[in-house]
Amino acid sequence: MHKKISLLAGSIVLAFSAGAQAQTKWDLPTAYPASNFHVENLTSFVKDVDTLSEGKLKITLHNNASLYKAPEIKRAVQGNQAQIGEILLTNFANEDPIYELDGLPFLATGYDASFKLYQAQKPFLEKKLNAHGMTLLYAVAWPPQGIFANKDIKQISDMKGLKWRAYSPVTAKIAELVGAQPVTVQQAELAQAMATGVIDSYMSSASTGYDTKTYEYIKKFYDTQAWLPKNAIIVNKKAFDALDPASQAALKKAGAQAEERGWKLSQEKNKWYQEELAKNGMETVKPTVELQEGLSVIGKRMLDDWLKKAGADGQAMIDTYKKQ
């Protein structure tokens, strides 16, 4: 009898061990707070992966730069310290022109145009990431970018001398071209930088303005709709290849659902974010013709510079985008 009980107990332990071994655990770092729509979308994505993989793939979401800061996430995924992560593509513009494309001002200004640009960019982006041991799972655009400042800005020259938050090479370049002083500040440190006077202006979406309570420090949002940068969800290729086929399929399906949901959410939340900013005392200002024209000139200059760096691949992306 004791032998039977012992055998049964051993069988239960073995079954439990086999079940435990079948479960894979991944870490997913993101630089944004829980209130951000990208993180809301990621939360749904993590649940979808769990459901679709029948509990085989468990992803732990680490928000608000709690595991890695924004510029560190791509390297962490590449080195498999984190198996999956969210990055802002324009943060890595200095690494390769492909990451800079959707940060070029006035190239693609609305959601439809931005999605078309993404389709033209996607094959080249996948190729670049694959070459460095990563896979693109999906990407979602931020709402259109505007200028947060207390100063009256009617033309480009009014931006001279602003203490300008730069969170990417693209935003640093804009500062240089308009005569502002670029200060590198990531989103997690933005509120403190405004509170201490390190910066007095920046270019981002109404989403960032709401998440960081910018309305407590800055009272004007110039709705320039300059560009729609994208966040990409990237996966370590070795980690992906180590998954069983069913878990791989679950991850891909959850990613496709998150991409579709995320683009819709971005559009829906953009209006809501602007309404919330207004409720908290921020004025949304329609840019003057002079300001828009001046920013468009900067956009054209940056596109020309980008094409020189990006070469044949860059020209192919722009040609594909314009033909759509």
Secondary structure as UniProt FT lines:
FT   HELIX           2..22
FT   STRAND          24..29
FT   TURN            34..35
FT   HELIX           37..52
FT   TURN            53..55
FT   STRAND          57..62
FT   TURN            64..65
FT   HELIX           70..72
FT   HELIX           73..78
FT   TURN            79..80
FT   STRAND          84..88
FT   HELIX           89..92
FT   TURN            93..95
FT   HELIX           97..99
FT   HELIX           101..103
FT   TURN            105..107
FT   HELIX           111..131
FT   TURN            132..133
FT   STRAND          134..141
FT   STRAND          146..149
FT   HELIX           156..159
FT   TURN            160..161
FT   STRAND          163..166
FT   HELIX           169..178
FT   STRAND          181..184
FT   HELIX           187..189
FT   HELIX           190..195
FT   TURN            196..197
FT   STRAND          201..204
FT   HELIX           206..211
FT   TURN            212..213
FT   HELIX           214..216
FT   STRAND          220..222
FT   STRAND          230..236
FT   HELIX           237..241
FT   HELIX           245..279
FT   TURN            280..281
FT   STRAND          283..285
FT   HELIX           289..323
//
